[in-house]
């Protein structure tokens, strides 16, 4: 028995997001800018500079940010 996919309503803010869009967010007290790499239901994967990744203590230059925690630059 397979379950049917459940269609979620997407907010206007999330629906307007595009890959490659510049965003800004704060992590560990540091304001960081990056580009959207992938858009998911509740968050985005963002590509940031290696320097910013080091400064905020991220393991790589890709990080996940909730839709509630960033703004468009």
Secondary structure as GFF3:
##gff-version 3
##sequence-region A 1 73
A	DSSP	alpha_helix	12	15	.	.	.	ID=ss1
A	DSSP	beta_strand	22	27	.	.	.	ID=ss2
A	DSSP	beta_strand	30	39	.	.	.	ID=ss3
A	DSSP	beta_strand	43	47	.	.	.	ID=ss4
A	DSSP	alpha_helix	50	56	.	.	.	ID=ss5
A	DSSP	beta_strand	62	66	.	.	.	ID=ss6
A	DSSP	three_ten_helix	67	69	.	.	.	ID=ss7
A	DSSP	beta_strand	70	72	.	.	.	ID=ss8
###
